[in-house]
Amino acid sequence: MIELPEAAVLARQVGETVGGKRIARAVANASPHKFAWYTGDPAEYNGRLAGKMIGAASYAGNNIEFVAGDMQLAISAPIRYYPQGARRPPKHQLLIEFDDGTAITASAQMWGAFMCFPLDGASGLPDWDLASERPSPLTAAFDHDYWGSLFTDQTPNLSAKAFLATEQRIPGLGNGVLQDILWTARVHPKRKMGDLSEAQTELIFQAVKGVLAEMAALGGRDTERDLFGQLGGYRTILSRNTVGSPCPECGAVIRKEAYLGGSIYYCPGCQAL
């Protein structure tokens, strides 16, 4: 599932690859998905987008955003690019074809939002609005003062995973990137925030900034694919790729457990509970 680093990479690639192209046709909801969300009626997407030119691209949280004429597209799912003549996938939640014969598709992984709304309008989805308002850890605005503002009276009772990856405290930081962040800080995902020292919370802050920046700089994680279908260059330490393998730091076997509605990966040697 794409998260903040992949959204940043895909936004850059979309801008470089399809920026300036004119949309010939758009098809939304061709393959209905229970957990795919649209802005209004997806049948109207072609009318909103056909003839519009792709403009600036950016990201907010795990959303890839780009302008199409007077419309805003915001997609929180993998996007793929197809050169002229390349076969399109049979299933997708959004297909945009350009007048030069190239195309992009976006498909949900478990879930995804495929929003299209006027530039001067509202998305209608609170998570997107929140992601657009809050600073990204990839920017200088995500500093110690902002980090401190995330702590409330409820924080001491939250686990490290719950604090970092729930309630949209840090949009785009999800269960995937969480694993290497906490390994870098040497904090177990189940550790209560109230049990951590000031030095440990500082290590988490530094890991949030440093690990996410490295992931984005290397083209995303090696568990996700970019606009051209290539795996990211960041080699995950804790992920489905490494569970059961020795920790590169201490040699302990990397474990996987179910926790808070998802999986956690951790090193029992480096991340003592």
Secondary structure, 3 states (H helix, E strand, C coil): CCCHHHHHHHHHHHHHHHCCCEEEEEEECCCCCCCEEECCCHHHHHHHHCCCEEEEEEEECCEEEEEECCEEEEECCCEEEECCCCCCCCCCCEEEEECCCCEEEECCCCCEEEEEEECCCCCCCHHHHHHHHCCCCCCCCCCHHHHHHCCCCCHHHCEHHHHHHCCCCCCCCCHHHHHHHHHHHCCCCCCEHHHCCHHHHHHHHHHHHHHHHHHHHCCCECCCECCCCCECCECCCCCCCCCCCECCCCCCECEEEEECCEEEEECCCCCCC
